[in-house]
Amino acid sequence: MITETEQFTLDIEWFFTDGNFIAFVTSAGGRLPNAISKSKENVETLANYLGDLPIICEAAINPNLSRFIKKKDIDDQYLYDYIHFGMRGFYTYDKTTPGNFADDNFHLVTIPKTPLKLNDLPSEIKAIIHTNTTFEIGEPFKVASFG
């Protein structure tokens, strides 16, 4: 289990699906859905496996990103992980208000040119993502339920 203290103090990488495509999210000190926080092992398994996938495409930066992040803060360092996962076929999201534990809003950072599909993954990985949580992939998104 990932405790509330860990959630509040760490930037945890987690994944979700809309049943077809997959998204990578950074928590930025925010509350995780219960389906994610209940298993630290699943979070680590997904981050390790999915982060090691090969590059399959280019990742486009959200043209509206400056609506959520100050332009001066959109640099290579900020974009690194989002581009890394975007090039592996994931839609990527960042917490809109970092460090605000109760804020549940996220914004799209990168869009893969060739999205990876859930069915492209091995069954054991697919089961963890699908079991964890499912949201609609779109921009922006709000974690509507933490059940």
ABEGO torsion letter per residue (X at the ends): XBBAAAAAABBBBBBBBAGABBBBBBAGGBBBBAAAAABAAAAAAAAAAAAABBBABBBBBBAAAAAABBAAABBAAAAAAAAAAAAAGBBBBBBABBGBAABABBBBABBBABBBBAAABBAAAAAAAAAABBBBBBOBBBBABAX
